[in-house]
Amino acid sequence: MQLYSLRILVWLLALALPGVAAASGADDTVDFDALIASLCQKRVVLLGEDAGHGAGATVAVKGRIVEALVDRCGFDTLYFESPLYEFLDFEERQARGDAQPFHLADAIGPMWAGTREFEPTLHWLWQRSRTGALRLRGMDVQMGGISQHFSERELPARLAVHAGAERSACEASLRRLTGWNFTASH
C-alpha cells in the first residue's frame, strides 16, 4: 500500500479566494509562480470559485494551480466537492484495470468535467491518477446526481448481496455518512 504525504488539494464550489482568479493571465496583478511558491509550503489548499460560481476562467486557473502544486510541490491527493461513492467506484475500476476517462468525469460531475475549460485538467488528472502520482477523492456524502451512476444503481445492489453482520456494518457506515453523524473516531 502506498503511503501519501497528506498534502491535500480540495476543489470546492463556494469558497471565494481573493486574488486567485487574477492568476489566469488576464490580470498581471498576481504573479502565478509566486502564488504557487507560497502555496507549496501549505499542507492543505482549498480552491474555491469566483462570484460567477464556476466561470470558465476560474475552472482553467484552478486546473493550472492543481497541476503546479502536484508537479512542483508534491501534493498527492485532490478532493472534489463531489460524492465520495463515485470516487470509490473509480478507484476500484482503476485497481481492476477497466477504468476509463469517462468514469473519472462522472465521478467529478458535470459542474466541472462537463466544461470545455476543464478538458485539459481532466486529461491531466486521468494521466496522473493512472500512474499513481495523484489520488483522487470525493468528499460529499450525499448520494445521487446527474452523473452519479454508482451510488444510484450499483451501491444499493452491493448492499443487497451482503448478509448478516457485514451488511449491518455497511448499512451503519452509510447511515453515518449520509446522516452526517461524525464522531472524533470518524
C-alpha positions in Angstrom: 0.0 0.0 0.0 1.4 3.4 -1.0 1.5 6.0 1.8 0.6 9.5 1.0 2.2 12.6 2.4 -1.2 14.2 3.3 -0.5 17.2 1.2 -4.1 17.8 0.0 -5.8 19.9 -2.5 -9.6 20.5 -2.2 -11.6 21.6 -5.3 -14.6 23.4 -3.8 -17.6 25.1 -5.2 -18.4 28.0 -3.0 -15.2 29.2 -1.3 -14.0 32.6 -2.6 -10.3 33.1 -2.8 -9.4 36.8 -3.3 -6.8 37.4 -5.9 -6.5 33.9 -7.3 -8.8 34.4 -10.2 -6.4 37.1 -11.4 -3.8 34.4 -11.9 -5.4 33.5 -15.2 -3.1 35.7 -17.0 -5.7 38.3 -17.9 -4.6 40.5 -15.0 -0.9 40.8 -14.2 -1.5 41.8 -10.6 -0.9 38.2 -9.4 2.5 36.5 -10.1 1.5 32.9 -10.7 4.9 31.5 -9.8 4.9 33.5 -6.6 1.4 32.2 -5.8 2.5 28.6 -6.3 5.6 29.1 -4.2 3.6 30.5 -1.4 1.1 27.6 -1.6 3.9 25.0 -1.8 4.5 25.5 1.9 1.0 24.5 2.9 -0.3 21.1 3.8 -3.9 21.8 2.6 -5.0 24.2 -0.2 -8.7 25.0 -0.7 -9.6 26.1 -4.2 -13.0 27.9 -4.4 -14.9 29.7 -7.0 -15.3 33.3 -8.2 -18.6 35.2 -7.9 -19.8 33.5 -11.1 -19.9 30.1 -9.4 -17.8 28.1 -11.8 -16.9 30.6 -14.5 -14.7 29.1 -17.2 -11.7 31.3 -16.4 -11.8 30.1 -12.7 -12.0 26.5 -13.7 -9.0 26.9 -16.0 -7.0 28.7 -13.3 -7.8 26.1 -10.7 -6.6 23.4 -13.1 -3.3 25.3 -13.6 -2.9 25.6 -9.8 -3.6 21.9 -9.2 -1.1 20.9 -11.9 1.6 23.2 -10.5 1.0 22.1 -6.9 1.2 18.4 -7.8 4.2 18.7 -10.2 6.2 21.3 -8.4 5.3 20.9 -4.8 4.5 17.2 -4.3 0.8 17.4 -3.5 -0.6 13.9 -3.9 -4.3 14.0 -3.1 -7.1 16.0 -4.7 -10.6 16.1 -3.2 -13.5 17.3 -5.2 -16.8 18.6 -3.8 -18.4 15.6 -5.4 -19.9 12.3 -4.0 -17.3 10.1 -2.4 -19.0 6.9 -3.6 -18.3 7.7 -7.3 -14.6 8.0 -6.5 -14.6 4.8 -4.6 -16.0 3.1 -7.7 -13.4 4.9 -9.9 -10.6 3.6 -7.6 -11.9 0.1 -7.8 -12.1 0.3 -11.5 -8.5 1.5 -11.6 -7.4 -1.4 -9.5 -9.2 -3.9 -11.9 -7.7 -2.1 -14.9 -11.0 -1.2 -16.5 -11.3 2.5 -15.6 -11.9 4.9 -18.5 -11.7 8.7 -18.6 -15.5 9.0 -18.6 -15.6 7.2 -15.2 -13.4 9.9 -13.8 -15.5 12.6 -15.5 -18.7 11.0 -14.0 -17.1 10.9 -10.5 -16.1 14.6 -10.7 -19.5 15.6 -12.1 -20.7 17.8 -14.9 -20.3 21.0 -13.0 -16.6 20.9 -13.9 -16.0 17.8 -16.0 -18.7 18.8 -18.4 -17.0 22.1 -19.4 -14.6 22.9 -22.2 -12.3 24.7 -19.8 -11.9 21.6 -17.6 -11.0 19.2 -20.5 -7.2 19.8 -20.2 -7.3 19.3 -16.5 -9.4 16.1 -16.9 -6.9 14.7 -19.2 -4.0 15.6 -16.9 -5.9 14.2 -13.9 -6.5 10.9 -15.8 -2.8 10.6 -16.6 -1.6 11.4 -13.1 -4.2 9.0 -11.4 -3.2 6.2 -13.7 0.4 6.4 -12.7 -0.4 6.7 -9.0 1.1 10.2 -8.8 -2.2 11.6 -7.7 -5.0 10.2 -5.6 -8.5 11.5 -6.4 -11.3 11.6 -3.9 -14.8 12.9 -3.4 -15.8 14.5 -0.1 -19.6 14.8 -0.4 -21.6 12.1 1.4 -24.8 12.9 -0.5 -26.0 10.3 -2.9 -27.3 10.8 -6.4 -27.0 13.4 -9.1 -26.8 13.7 -12.8 -23.7 11.5 -13.2 -23.6 9.6 -10.0 -24.4 6.2 -11.6 -22.6 4.1 -9.0 -24.4 5.5 -5.9 -27.7 5.4 -7.8 -27.5 1.9 -9.3 -24.6 -0.2 -8.1 -24.3 0.7 -4.4 -27.8 -0.5 -3.5 -27.2 -3.7 -5.4 -24.0 -4.3 -3.5 -25.8 -3.8 -0.2 -28.4 -6.3 -1.2 -25.9 -9.1 -1.6 -24.3 -8.7 1.8 -25.9 -10.6 4.7 -25.7 -10.6 8.5 -23.1 -8.6 10.3 -21.3 -7.5 7.1 -24.5 -5.9 5.8 -25.3 -4.3 9.1 -21.8 -2.8 9.3 -22.1 -1.5 5.8 -25.5 0.0 6.3 -24.4 1.6 9.6 -21.5 3.2 7.8 -23.7 4.5 5.1 -26.3 5.8 7.6 -23.4 7.6 9.5 -22.1 9.2 6.2 -25.4 10.2 4.7 -26.8 11.4 8.1 -23.6 13.4 8.8 -23.1 11.6 12.1 -19.4 12.0 12.7 -17.5 11.4 15.9 -13.9 12.0 16.8 -13.1 8.5 15.6 -14.6 9.1 12.2 
